[in-house]
């Protein structure tokens, strides 16, 4: 299997995990059939014949469903359950139903005296919907965040910044072990960003006037690779050691509690960029463009970073990988002690084809291998007509050449570092680390100032407390992809660089679905904890607050039940009505039908899902234009708490 084949398969797997497994809209909600008129009920068994007002997609024969009477309500306000029934058959708009289990005489009598219309539900009595959570669980043969877990920088940075264990550390360890077998094979074969960079370099980048001009001006015997030629060896070396400086800045900032890995680590960078590019187009084509949130500054910034990384290919092949990528720098550590190395035999004719083929500038002037740069792509061996290049165990030698015929460099032995080089590298890394510490503290100070001026963001359900959240979140964008209806959206640059691209709930666009807990399931670092649906429905992430001066009933300017209807439909029942503006007659008695029923939020039941705010915004602000902004908004709570909502149906 060729390297390109592995790259394509790896990129395909990455795309499948992000854009299929994490895509929520393959979920099918539980169906309900309404408008069923009872025609006949058998007094002995309770079997019934019903006729539907319309029956475009009838339930399948043999299905077990819940028969309810929407005209009657139980103590929780739910439609009264008549029986669990099986569908015996469907003829046109008529259905034959029979009880799934034998009914008591009282239950049969209740059926016989119920006039309808009835409804059939797929959900069993007392069951919350779970289709979004069930859908992603059914599709996850591999965790959706697999590639994020494998990024060698995500785990160490999150663990250092958050002072906590994260499973991404295990992924980092697995990739470093792979690097012992094949140095930097993740960069050469598995990394989706590296594959996209190779694709850009071989199509758009190769047309760059800069690269073509350098290629024409290359002296005879020098490298013909336009991506690795520089004005001098010293400049080349300096550029290619920048990645160590970037790595030092990221880790030093993490030591201060500031997460920078999400800005520059390979997998979060490419995941976020592709989510911002592909998700709106995909959702617009499949679900309709009216369901796609407007493009904002956060998305434009994420897109600009990804395009900037690709655009470096206009100046040199894999310039990002060679000079700036801190994830590659981590992999270089294990690559220096890898079990397999590139070897050059005395059959070498110094034709320079290997140097022209190498995109990582891993081949020195004497055709030996520069330690830590080779990604084991074997492109050099593929173009060597003399067959002088071998990849053999580190302690071994090329099979057809005795070791004494090779120079120390050609045998792959690490060259001794000069004292001046060691001192220069130490000074550079020290300055980078100091810069990372300073940058980390500066961003923390800036975030503290921004946070005091703006309302705290409402984080997704399962999020750890705010400071720890900012330490752990790698801004990968995976939760944006997994969230149905785009309730979770990225924070913009105006909220501070430390909060940029972190997820927040945007209820004016959509509320948090009761049947979904996908965001915690796909988070690679534990910034959003995975929750089962039962706990997620009780965990309060915010509190709905009614603006009495703009709410139509409170302001006595109109009747409105939108927020309560939405809350009841979701199953939380956290909004009650109080009577306001009641007029009295001359005797002081209330005038019948005067006043308004105004919403009152029960803090012990509200979970801050934002569905009420979404409904008010869509109807009263967007459609009817009665308000300038929603009259009920969700505010973050200082610490998450469990509400009373949902316990009766647990």
PyMOL commands that set and color helices and strands:
alter all, ss='L'
color gray80, all
select helices_A, chain A and resi 3-21+24-26+105-113+131-139+146-150+154-162+168-181+185-190+192-203+205-207+209-216+233-240+242-255+261-264+266-287+289-291+297-314+319-323+326-335+353-357+379-383+403-405+419-453+466-472+478-482+484-486+493-495+518-522+533-536+562-570+611-623+647-649
alter helices_A, ss='H'
color red, helices_A
select strands_A, chain A and resi 32-41+48-52+64-73+79-91+94-99+118-121+340-344+389-393+488-490+503-505+539-546+575-580+596-601+632-642
alter strands_A, ss='S'
color yellow, strands_A
deselect
rebuild
show_as cartoon
